[in-house]
Amino acid sequence: MGINVTRTKVIVFTLTSTLAGTAGIAYAYIDNVINPPVFGLDNAFLLLFMIIVGGTGRHAGAIVGAVFLYLAPFFLEPIVGHGFLVVFGLLVVLAILFQPSGLVGLIDRIASRRIA
């Protein structure tokens, strides 16, 4: 009776591992080389911050966070120079502290004010 939790966890783990392997194959095919430093800790944290800053729990949050954190260094570096990583980190921390629902939550709040 009910859902077999162990079986479901094994199926989900297998599915996500297959998707990760397929993504790795596609990346190696496109880049024509397998370069382990690309998959380092700094990129893992950047992916995590993209989801957190964009807004967890929604697909749009991941997209908005990815676009924001990908484009932010291009706008910050000409203004701040070599210290853009400090400003970039500060912006990420401020976004996490003052907007816990992410940038998508901010967009939703602004949209609801305009409607009301």
N, CA, C and O atoms as CSV, one atom per row, in Angstrom:
chain,resi,resn,atom,element,x,y,z
A,1,MET,N,N,0.840,-1.175,0.000
A,1,MET,CA,C,0.000,0.000,0.000
A,1,MET,C,C,0.890,1.243,0.000
A,1,MET,O,O,1.849,1.317,0.767
A,2,GLY,N,N,0.584,2.194,-0.834
A,2,GLY,CA,C,1.369,3.415,-0.891
A,2,GLY,C,C,2.488,3.333,-1.909
A,2,GLY,O,O,2.513,2.459,-2.775
A,3,ILE,N,N,3.397,4.255,-1.780
A,3,ILE,CA,C,4.524,4.346,-2.708
A,3,ILE,C,C,5.751,3.725,-2.067
A,3,ILE,O,O,6.066,3.995,-0.907
A,4,ASN,N,N,6.436,2.895,-2.830
A,4,ASN,CA,C,7.676,2.284,-2.368
A,4,ASN,C,C,8.773,3.355,-2.432
A,4,ASN,O,O,9.251,3.689,-3.517
A,5,VAL,N,N,9.162,3.884,-1.293
A,5,VAL,CA,C,10.098,5.005,-1.233
A,5,VAL,C,C,11.472,4.605,-1.765
A,5,VAL,O,O,12.081,5.360,-2.523
A,6,THR,N,N,11.960,3.450,-1.386
A,6,THR,CA,C,13.285,3.008,-1.833
A,6,THR,C,C,13.323,2.869,-3.346
A,6,THR,O,O,14.272,3.318,-3.988
A,7,ARG,N,N,12.300,2.253,-3.917
A,7,ARG,CA,C,12.244,2.075,-5.377
A,7,ARG,C,C,12.190,3.438,-6.074
A,7,ARG,O,O,12.873,3.648,-7.076
A,8,THR,N,N,11.388,4.355,-5.552
A,8,THR,CA,C,11.269,5.683,-6.145
A,8,THR,C,C,12.593,6.430,-6.084
A,8,THR,O,O,12.974,7.082,-7.055
A,9,LYS,N,N,13.303,6.348,-4.959
A,9,LYS,CA,C,14.607,7.016,-4.835
A,9,LYS,C,C,15.607,6.444,-5.820
A,9,LYS,O,O,16.380,7.199,-6.409
A,10,VAL,N,N,15.616,5.143,-6.016
A,10,VAL,CA,C,16.540,4.517,-6.968
A,10,VAL,C,C,16.214,4.959,-8.387
A,10,VAL,O,O,17.119,5.243,-9.171
A,11,ILE,N,N,14.932,5.018,-8.723
A,11,ILE,CA,C,14.533,5.451,-10.066
A,11,ILE,C,C,14.928,6.907,-10.305
A,11,ILE,O,O,15.460,7.238,-11.365
A,12,VAL,N,N,14.673,7.770,-9.338
A,12,VAL,CA,C,15.013,9.184,-9.490
A,12,VAL,C,C,16.525,9.376,-9.571
A,12,VAL,O,O,16.999,10.174,-10.380
A,13,PHE,N,N,17.293,8.655,-8.743
A,13,PHE,CA,C,18.748,8.754,-8.795
A,13,PHE,C,C,19.273,8.287,-10.149
A,13,PHE,O,O,20.174,8.907,-10.714
A,14,THR,N,N,18.715,7.204,-10.666
A,14,THR,CA,C,19.133,6.698,-11.971
A,14,THR,C,C,18.808,7.693,-13.074
A,14,THR,O,O,19.622,7.930,-13.966
A,15,LEU,N,N,17.626,8.268,-13.011
A,15,LEU,CA,C,17.217,9.233,-14.029
A,15,LEU,C,C,18.096,10.481,-14.006
A,15,LEU,O,O,18.545,10.936,-15.058
A,16,THR,N,N,18.348,11.039,-12.827
A,16,THR,CA,C,19.173,12.246,-12.748
A,16,THR,C,C,20.619,11.962,-13.126
A,16,THR,O,O,21.280,12.810,-13.725
A,17,SER,N,N,21.114,10.782,-12.784
A,17,SER,CA,C,22.477,10.415,-13.186
A,17,SER,C,C,22.578,10.269,-14.699
A,17,SER,O,O,23.576,10.660,-15.303
A,18,THR,N,N,21.553,9.712,-15.298
A,18,THR,CA,C,21.535,9.582,-16.755
A,18,THR,C,C,21.511,10.951,-17.415
A,18,THR,O,O,22.215,11.182,-18.398
A,19,LEU,N,N,20.708,11.853,-16.883
A,19,LEU,CA,C,20.658,13.210,-17.440
A,19,LEU,C,C,21.985,13.938,-17.270
A,19,LEU,O,O,22.421,14.648,-18.176
A,20,ALA,N,N,22.633,13.770,-16.119
A,20,ALA,CA,C,23.935,14.410,-15.894
A,20,ALA,C,C,24.986,13.836,-16.850
A,20,ALA,O,O,25.810,14.575,-17.389
A,21,GLY,N,N,24.955,12.534,-17.054
A,21,GLY,CA,C,25.890,11.914,-18.001
A,21,GLY,C,C,25.652,12.388,-19.421
A,21,GLY,O,O,26.601,12.639,-20.163
A,22,THR,N,N,24.387,12.512,-19.802
A,22,THR,CA,C,24.052,12.998,-21.138
A,22,THR,C,C,24.511,14.443,-21.315
A,22,THR,O,O,25.004,14.813,-22.380
A,23,ALA,N,N,24.351,15.257,-20.278
A,23,ALA,CA,C,24.825,16.640,-20.343
A,23,ALA,C,C,26.342,16.687,-20.486
A,23,ALA,O,O,26.867,17.514,-21.230
A,24,GLY,N,N,27.049,15.810,-19.782
A,24,GLY,CA,C,28.505,15.746,-19.902
A,24,GLY,C,C,28.950,15.334,-21.290
A,24,GLY,O,O,29.921,15.870,-21.825
A,25,ILE,N,N,28.238,14.379,-21.873
A,25,ILE,CA,C,28.557,13.945,-23.242
A,25,ILE,C,C,28.332,15.089,-24.222
A,25,ILE,O,O,29.160,15.328,-25.102
A,26,ALA,N,N,27.220,15.794,-24.075
A,26,ALA,CA,C,26.924,16.919,-24.965
A,26,ALA,C,C,27.975,18.019,-24.813
A,26,ALA,O,O,28.408,18.608,-25.803
A,27,TYR,N,N,28.381,18.292,-23.577
A,27,TYR,CA,C,29.407,19.315,-23.347
A,27,TYR,C,C,30.734,18.917,-23.981
A,27,TYR,O,O,31.389,19.741,-24.618
A,28,ALA,N,N,31.135,17.660,-23.811
A,28,ALA,CA,C,32.396,17.185,-24.398
A,28,ALA,C,C,32.334,17.228,-25.914
A,28,ALA,O,O,33.333,17.539,-26.564
A,29,TYR,N,N,31.184,16.922,-26.485
A,29,TYR,CA,C,31.036,16.954,-27.941
A,29,TYR,C,C,31.139,18.386,-28.468
A,29,TYR,O,O,31.792,18.634,-29.482
A,30,ILE,N,N,30.496,19.319,-27.780
A,30,ILE,CA,C,30.500,20.710,-28.236
A,30,ILE,C,C,31.870,21.355,-28.034
A,30,ILE,O,O,32.350,22.083,-28.903
A,31,ASP,N,N,32.501,21.087,-26.883
A,31,ASP,CA,C,33.781,21.724,-26.548
A,31,ASP,C,C,34.972,20.997,-27.163
A,31,ASP,O,O,36.072,21.550,-27.205
A,32,ASN,N,N,34.776,19.778,-27.638
A,32,ASN,CA,C,35.822,18.938,-28.236
A,32,ASN,C,C,36.951,18.590,-27.273
A,32,ASN,O,O,38.019,18.158,-27.707
A,33,VAL,N,N,36.730,18.771,-25.983
A,33,VAL,CA,C,37.732,18.412,-24.991
A,33,VAL,C,C,37.019,18.249,-23.645
A,33,VAL,O,O,35.992,18.873,-23.378
A,34,ILE,N,N,37.603,17.386,-22.810
A,34,ILE,CA,C,37.085,17.239,-21.456
A,34,ILE,C,C,38.093,17.891,-20.532
A,34,ILE,O,O,39.240,17.454,-20.444
A,35,ASN,N,N,37.661,18.939,-19.843
A,35,ASN,CA,C,38.544,19.749,-19.030
A,35,ASN,C,C,38.005,19.788,-17.594
A,35,ASN,O,O,37.063,20.530,-17.315
A,36,PRO,N,N,38.583,19.005,-16.686
A,36,PRO,CA,C,38.042,18.931,-15.320
A,36,PRO,C,C,37.943,20.260,-14.570
A,36,PRO,O,O,36.999,20.416,-13.795
A,37,PRO,N,N,38.850,21.233,-14.742
A,37,PRO,CA,C,38.690,22.491,-13.999
A,37,PRO,C,C,37.393,23.234,-14.313
A,37,PRO,O,O,36.942,24.047,-13.506
A,38,VAL,N,N,36.795,22.972,-15.456
A,38,VAL,CA,C,35.526,23.623,-15.791
A,38,VAL,C,C,34.451,23.213,-14.796
A,38,VAL,O,O,33.529,23.982,-14.523
A,39,PHE,N,N,34.563,22.016,-14.257
A,39,PHE,CA,C,33.567,21.508,-13.326
A,39,PHE,C,C,34.039,21.656,-11.885
A,39,PHE,O,O,33.744,20.808,-11.043
A,40,GLY,N,N,34.768,22.725,-11.601
A,40,GLY,CA,C,35.318,22.955,-10.273
A,40,GLY,C,C,34.284,23.488,-9.299
A,40,GLY,O,O,33.106,23.638,-9.623
A,41,LEU,N,N,34.760,23.768,-8.103
A,41,LEU,CA,C,33.900,24.219,-7.025
A,41,LEU,C,C,33.329,25.610,-7.283
A,41,LEU,O,O,32.191,25.887,-6.904
A,42,ASP,N,N,34.098,26.482,-7.917
A,42,ASP,CA,C,33.600,27.837,-8.177
A,42,ASP,C,C,32.398,27.824,-9.115
A,42,ASP,O,O,31.455,28.589,-8.913
A,43,ASN,N,N,32.412,26.975,-10.131
A,43,ASN,CA,C,31.253,26.884,-11.022
A,43,ASN,C,C,30.058,26.234,-10.333
A,43,ASN,O,O,28.914,26.589,-10.615
A,44,ALA,N,N,30.310,25.290,-9.439
A,44,ALA,CA,C,29.214,24.674,-8.699
A,44,ALA,C,C,28.527,25.713,-7.808
A,44,ALA,O,O,27.300,25.745,-7.723
A,45,PHE,N,N,29.319,26.559,-7.147
A,45,PHE,CA,C,28.735,27.615,-6.322
A,45,PHE,C,C,28.000,28.647,-7.177
A,45,PHE,O,O,26.955,29.158,-6.775
A,46,LEU,N,N,28.542,28.951,-8.351
A,46,LEU,CA,C,27.871,29.902,-9.234
A,46,LEU,C,C,26.502,29.375,-9.650
A,46,LEU,O,O,25.531,30.131,-9.682
A,47,LEU,N,N,26.419,28.089,-9.968
A,47,LEU,CA,C,25.122,27.502,-10.320
A,47,LEU,C,C,24.156,27.558,-9.140
A,47,LEU,O,O,22.974,27.851,-9.317
A,48,LEU,N,N,24.653,27.279,-7.945
A,48,LEU,CA,C,23.814,27.346,-6.756
A,48,LEU,C,C,23.321,28.772,-6.513
A,48,LEU,O,O,22.148,28.979,-6.200
A,49,PHE,N,N,24.204,29.745,-6.655
A,49,PHE,CA,C,23.814,31.142,-6.460
A,49,PHE,C,C,22.811,31.594,-7.520
A,49,PHE,O,O,21.940,32.415,-7.234
A,50,MET,N,N,22.924,31.069,-8.737
A,50,MET,CA,C,21.960,31.417,-9.779
A,50,MET,C,C,20.552,31.028,-9.362
A,50,MET,O,O,19.600,31.780,-9.574
A,51,ILE,N,N,20.428,29.854,-8.772
A,51,ILE,CA,C,19.108,29.386,-8.349
A,51,ILE,C,C,18.618,30.185,-7.151
A,51,ILE,O,O,17.448,30.563,-7.096
A,52,ILE,N,N,19.497,30.445,-6.194
A,52,ILE,CA,C,19.094,31.168,-4.984
A,52,ILE,C,C,18.720,32.607,-5.299
A,52,ILE,O,O,17.691,33.092,-4.827
A,53,VAL,N,N,19.531,33.296,-6.085
A,53,VAL,CA,C,19.258,34.700,-6.400
A,53,VAL,C,C,18.016,34.832,-7.270
A,53,VAL,O,O,17.226,35.759,-7.089
A,54,GLY,N,N,17.840,33.915,-8.209
A,54,GLY,CA,C,16.666,33.976,-9.079
A,54,GLY,C,C,15.377,33.679,-8.349
A,54,GLY,O,O,14.348,34.297,-8.622
A,55,GLY,N,N,15.424,32.741,-7.427
A,55,GLY,CA,C,14.228,32.355,-6.682
A,55,GLY,C,C,14.041,30.851,-6.722
A,55,GLY,O,O,13.878,30.263,-7.792
A,56,THR,N,N,14.065,30.241,-5.567
A,56,THR,CA,C,13.922,28.795,-5.511
A,56,THR,C,C,12.457,28.403,-5.633
A,56,THR,O,O,11.561,29.165,-5.269
A,57,GLY,N,N,12.235,27.230,-6.139
A,57,GLY,CA,C,10.882,26.709,-6.235
A,57,GLY,C,C,10.157,27.042,-7.520
A,57,GLY,O,O,9.031,26.590,-7.727
A,58,ARG,N,N,10.775,27.821,-8.386
A,58,ARG,CA,C,10.130,28.187,-9.651
A,58,ARG,C,C,11.131,28.081,-10.783
A,58,ARG,O,O,12.306,28.407,-10.614
A,59,HIS,N,N,10.671,27.629,-11.928
A,59,HIS,CA,C,11.553,27.500,-13.085
A,59,HIS,C,C,12.024,28.865,-13.571
A,59,HIS,O,O,13.174,29.022,-13.983
A,60,ALA,N,N,11.147,29.832,-13.523
A,60,ALA,CA,C,11.512,31.183,-13.960
A,60,ALA,C,C,12.624,31.756,-13.087
A,60,ALA,O,O,13.442,32.540,-13.569
A,61,GLY,N,N,12.665,31.377,-11.809
A,61,GLY,CA,C,13.710,31.867,-10.921
A,61,GLY,C,C,15.087,31.420,-11.357
A,61,GLY,O,O,16.039,32.201,-11.314
A,62,ALA,N,N,15.204,30.171,-11.778
A,62,ALA,CA,C,16.492,29.676,-12.248
A,62,ALA,C,C,16.938,30.409,-13.507
A,62,ALA,O,O,18.120,30.711,-13.670
A,63,ILE,N,N,16.000,30.691,-14.384
A,63,ILE,CA,C,16.332,31.389,-15.631
A,63,ILE,C,C,16.728,32.832,-15.349
A,63,ILE,O,O,17.732,33.313,-15.874
A,64,VAL,N,N,15.952,33.521,-14.529
A,64,VAL,CA,C,16.253,34.926,-14.201
A,64,VAL,C,C,17.586,35.020,-13.458
A,64,VAL,O,O,18.390,35.906,-13.746
A,65,GLY,N,N,17.829,34.118,-12.507
A,65,GLY,CA,C,19.089,34.118,-11.777
A,65,GLY,C,C,20.275,33.846,-12.670
A,65,GLY,O,O,21.325,34.467,-12.507
A,66,ALA,N,N,20.130,32.924,-13.618
A,66,ALA,CA,C,21.216,32.615,-14.544
A,66,ALA,C,C,21.539,33.810,-15.424
A,66,ALA,O,O,22.707,34.140,-15.630
A,67,VAL,N,N,20.507,34.454,-15.941
A,67,VAL,CA,C,20.730,35.624,-16.798
A,67,VAL,C,C,21.377,36.752,-15.997
A,67,VAL,O,O,22.325,37.384,-16.462
A,68,PHE,N,N,20.863,37.003,-14.791
A,68,PHE,CA,C,21.398,38.083,-13.962
A,68,PHE,C,C,22.862,37.842,-13.592
A,68,PHE,O,O,23.698,38.731,-13.752
A,69,LEU,N,N,23.171,36.648,-13.101
A,69,LEU,CA,C,24.541,36.384,-12.656
A,69,LEU,C,C,25.506,36.179,-13.808
A,69,LEU,O,O,26.716,36.318,-13.631
A,70,TYR,N,N,24.995,35.853,-14.978
A,70,TYR,CA,C,25.881,35.743,-16.137
A,70,TYR,C,C,26.224,37.124,-16.692
A,70,TYR,O,O,27.359,37.372,-17.097
A,71,LEU,N,N,25.241,38.016,-16.707
A,71,LEU,CA,C,25.460,39.341,-17.288
A,71,LEU,C,C,26.054,40.354,-16.315
A,71,LEU,O,O,26.651,41.340,-16.750
A,72,ALA,N,N,25.906,40.136,-15.015
A,72,ALA,CA,C,26.383,41.107,-14.026
A,72,ALA,C,C,27.872,41.440,-14.166
A,72,ALA,O,O,28.217,42.621,-14.112
A,73,PRO,N,N,28.775,40.467,-14.343
A,73,PRO,CA,C,30.189,40.842,-14.485
A,73,PRO,C,C,30.477,41.702,-15.707
A,73,PRO,O,O,31.397,42.520,-15.678
A,74,PHE,N,N,29.704,41.532,-16.793
A,74,PHE,CA,C,29.930,42.344,-17.987
A,74,PHE,C,C,29.595,43.805,-17.750
A,74,PHE,O,O,30.206,44.691,-18.348
A,75,PHE,N,N,28.620,44.063,-16.872
A,75,PHE,CA,C,28.257,45.438,-16.557
A,75,PHE,C,C,29.110,46.010,-15.429
A,75,PHE,O,O,29.375,47.212,-15.402
A,76,LEU,N,N,29.543,45.159,-14.497
A,76,LEU,CA,C,30.295,45.645,-13.336
A,76,LEU,C,C,31.770,45.910,-13.656
A,76,LEU,O,O,32.346,46.866,-13.137
A,77,GLU,N,N,32.379,45.091,-14.487
A,77,GLU,CA,C,33.820,45.233,-14.723
A,77,GLU,C,C,34.202,46.594,-15.316
A,77,GLU,O,O,35.182,47.178,-14.853
A,78,PRO,N,N,33.490,47.130,-16.310
A,78,PRO,CA,C,33.865,48.462,-16.808
A,78,PRO,C,C,33.692,49.562,-15.767
A,78,PRO,O,O,34.412,50.560,-15.799
A,79,ILE,N,N,32.744,49.393,-14.840
A,79,ILE,CA,C,32.483,50.433,-13.847
A,79,ILE,C,C,33.476,50.356,-12.696
A,79,ILE,O,O,34.040,51.375,-12.297
A,80,VAL,N,N,33.695,49.159,-12.158
A,80,VAL,CA,C,34.498,48.989,-10.950
A,80,VAL,C,C,35.937,48.581,-11.261
A,80,VAL,O,O,36.838,48.860,-10.471
A,81,GLY,N,N,36.160,47.940,-12.373
A,81,GLY,CA,C,37.509,47.472,-12.709
A,81,GLY,C,C,37.747,46.073,-12.172
A,81,GLY,O,O,36.854,45.226,-12.195
A,82,HIS,N,N,38.972,45.836,-11.682
A,82,HIS,CA,C,39.340,44.505,-11.226
A,82,HIS,C,C,38.646,44.110,-9.928
A,82,HIS,O,O,38.653,42.932,-9.571
A,83,GLY,N,N,38.064,45.034,-9.231
A,83,GLY,CA,C,37.373,44.724,-7.992
A,83,GLY,C,C,35.919,44.342,-8.194
A,83,GLY,O,O,35.127,44.367,-7.252
A,84,PHE,N,N,35.566,43.986,-9.435
A,84,PHE,CA,C,34.157,43.693,-9.704
A,84,PHE,C,C,33.685,42.434,-8.988
A,84,PHE,O,O,32.490,42.296,-8.725
A,85,LEU,N,N,34.580,41.521,-8.667
A,85,LEU,CA,C,34.167,40.312,-7.958
A,85,LEU,C,C,33.700,40.622,-6.532
A,85,LEU,O,O,32.810,39.951,-6.008
A,86,VAL,N,N,34.301,41.639,-5.908
A,86,VAL,CA,C,33.868,42.043,-4.572
A,86,VAL,C,C,32.458,42.622,-4.643
A,86,VAL,O,O,31.606,42.277,-3.824
A,87,VAL,N,N,32.207,43.490,-5.607
A,87,VAL,CA,C,30.878,44.078,-5.784
A,87,VAL,C,C,29.877,42.996,-6.185
A,87,VAL,O,O,28.736,43.001,-5.723
A,88,PHE,N,N,30.300,42.079,-7.035
A,88,PHE,CA,C,29.457,40.973,-7.469
A,88,PHE,C,C,29.041,40.128,-6.266
A,88,PHE,O,O,27.865,39.792,-6.124
A,89,GLY,N,N,29.987,39.786,-5.406
A,89,GLY,CA,C,29.686,39.015,-4.202
A,89,GLY,C,C,28.777,39.774,-3.256
A,89,GLY,O,O,27.873,39.193,-2.655
A,90,LEU,N,N,29.012,41.063,-3.124
A,90,LEU,CA,C,28.160,41.897,-2.274
A,90,LEU,C,C,26.729,41.948,-2.799
A,90,LEU,O,O,25.781,41.880,-2.017
A,91,LEU,N,N,26.566,42.066,-4.107
A,91,LEU,CA,C,25.230,42.057,-4.698
A,91,LEU,C,C,24.512,40.730,-4.449
A,91,LEU,O,O,23.314,40.713,-4.166
A,92,VAL,N,N,25.239,39.632,-4.556
A,92,VAL,CA,C,24.640,38.312,-4.311
A,92,VAL,C,C,24.195,38.200,-2.854
A,92,VAL,O,O,23.086,37.740,-2.579
A,93,VAL,N,N,25.049,38.616,-1.922
A,93,VAL,CA,C,24.701,38.546,-0.503
A,93,VAL,C,C,23.505,39.440,-0.197
A,93,VAL,O,O,22.604,39.027,0.533
A,94,LEU,N,N,23.476,40.653,-0.737
A,94,LEU,CA,C,22.352,41.563,-0.507
A,94,LEU,C,C,21.054,41.014,-1.091
A,94,LEU,O,O,19.987,41.148,-0.492
A,95,ALA,N,N,21.156,40.401,-2.257
A,95,ALA,CA,C,19.957,39.811,-2.865
A,95,ALA,C,C,19.417,38.675,-2.006
A,95,ALA,O,O,18.203,38.523,-1.868
A,96,ILE,N,N,20.309,37.879,-1.430
A,96,ILE,CA,C,19.880,36.768,-0.585
A,96,ILE,C,C,19.291,37.282,0.724
A,96,ILE,O,O,18.286,36.750,1.194
A,97,LEU,N,N,19.897,38.307,1.320
A,97,LEU,CA,C,19.424,38.827,2.600
A,97,LEU,C,C,18.108,39.585,2.496
A,97,LEU,O,O,17.201,39.372,3.301
A,98,PHE,N,N,18.000,40.469,1.508
A,98,PHE,CA,C,16.863,41.369,1.448
A,98,PHE,C,C,15.747,40.909,0.519
A,98,PHE,O,O,14.661,41.487,0.533
A,99,GLN,N,N,15.988,39.898,-0.273
A,99,GLN,CA,C,14.944,39.376,-1.158
A,99,GLN,C,C,14.978,37.854,-1.117
A,99,GLN,O,O,15.426,37.222,-2.074
A,100,PRO,N,N,14.506,37.247,-0.008
A,100,PRO,CA,C,14.605,35.798,0.153
A,100,PRO,C,C,13.823,34.999,-0.890
A,100,PRO,O,O,14.141,33.835,-1.134
A,101,SER,N,N,12.812,35.601,-1.506
A,101,SER,CA,C,12.064,34.882,-2.535
A,101,SER,C,C,12.707,35.034,-3.909
A,101,SER,O,O,12.158,34.560,-4.905
A,102,GLY,N,N,13.851,35.684,-3.972
A,102,GLY,CA,C,14.591,35.811,-5.225
A,102,GLY,C,C,14.105,36.965,-6.081
A,102,GLY,O,O,13.182,37.696,-5.722
A,103,LEU,N,N,14.756,37.104,-7.221
A,103,LEU,CA,C,14.393,38.185,-8.131
A,103,LEU,C,C,13.009,37.974,-8.727
A,103,LEU,O,O,12.321,38.943,-9.047
A,104,VAL,N,N,12.595,36.729,-8.880
A,104,VAL,CA,C,11.261,36.461,-9.407
A,104,VAL,C,C,10.203,36.937,-8.407
A,104,VAL,O,O,9.158,37.450,-8.807
A,105,GLY,N,N,10.470,36.770,-7.118
A,105,GLY,CA,C,9.562,37.283,-6.098
A,105,GLY,C,C,9.464,38.795,-6.149
A,105,GLY,O,O,8.389,39.358,-5.945
A,106,LEU,N,N,10.579,39.455,-6.419
A,106,LEU,CA,C,10.579,40.909,-6.565
A,106,LEU,C,C,9.763,41.326,-7.782
A,106,LEU,O,O,8.994,42.285,-7.721
A,107,ILE,N,N,9.930,40.615,-8.871
A,107,ILE,CA,C,9.163,40.909,-10.082
A,107,ILE,C,C,7.679,40.699,-9.833
A,107,ILE,O,O,6.855,41.500,-10.273
A,108,ASP,N,N,7.334,39.629,-9.132
A,108,ASP,CA,C,5.924,39.372,-8.801
A,108,ASP,C,C,5.347,40.481,-7.926
A,108,ASP,O,O,4.215,40.920,-8.130
A,109,ARG,N,N,6.136,40.928,-6.952
A,109,ARG,CA,C,5.661,41.985,-6.059
A,109,ARG,C,C,5.437,43.299,-6.805
A,109,ARG,O,O,4.456,43.999,-6.554
A,110,ILE,N,N,6.345,43.632,-7.720
A,110,ILE,CA,C,6.187,44.853,-8.520
A,110,ILE,C,C,4.972,44.737,-9.442
A,110,ILE,O,O,4.224,45.699,-9.613
A,111,ALA,N,N,4.781,43.564,-10.032
A,111,ALA,CA,C,3.635,43.356,-10.921
A,111,ALA,C,C,2.324,43.436,-10.161
A,111,ALA,O,O,1.348,43.980,-10.677
A,112,SER,N,N,2.281,42.903,-8.936
A,112,SER,CA,C,1.035,42.953,-8.168
A,112,SER,C,C,0.722,44.391,-7.725
A,112,SER,O,O,-0.449,44.744,-7.585
A,113,ARG,N,N,1.724,45.204,-7.507
A,113,ARG,CA,C,1.482,46.626,-7.159
A,113,ARG,C,C,0.914,47.384,-8.340
A,113,ARG,O,O,0.061,48.255,-8.169
A,114,ARG,N,N,1.378,47.062,-9.540
A,114,ARG,CA,C,0.878,47.760,-10.725
A,114,ARG,C,C,-0.559,47.383,-11.042
A,114,ARG,O,O,-1.338,48.197,-11.538
A,115,ILE,N,N,-0.898,46.122,-10.742
A,115,ILE,CA,C,-2.268,45.680,-11.009
A,115,ILE,C,C,-3.236,46.304,-10.004
A,115,ILE,O,O,-4.343,46.702,-10.365
A,116,ALA,N,N,-2.811,46.386,-8.743
A,116,ALA,CA,C,-3.702,46.899,-7.688
A,116,ALA,C,C,-3.846,48.408,-7.724
A,116,ALA,O,O,-4.560,48.980,-6.901
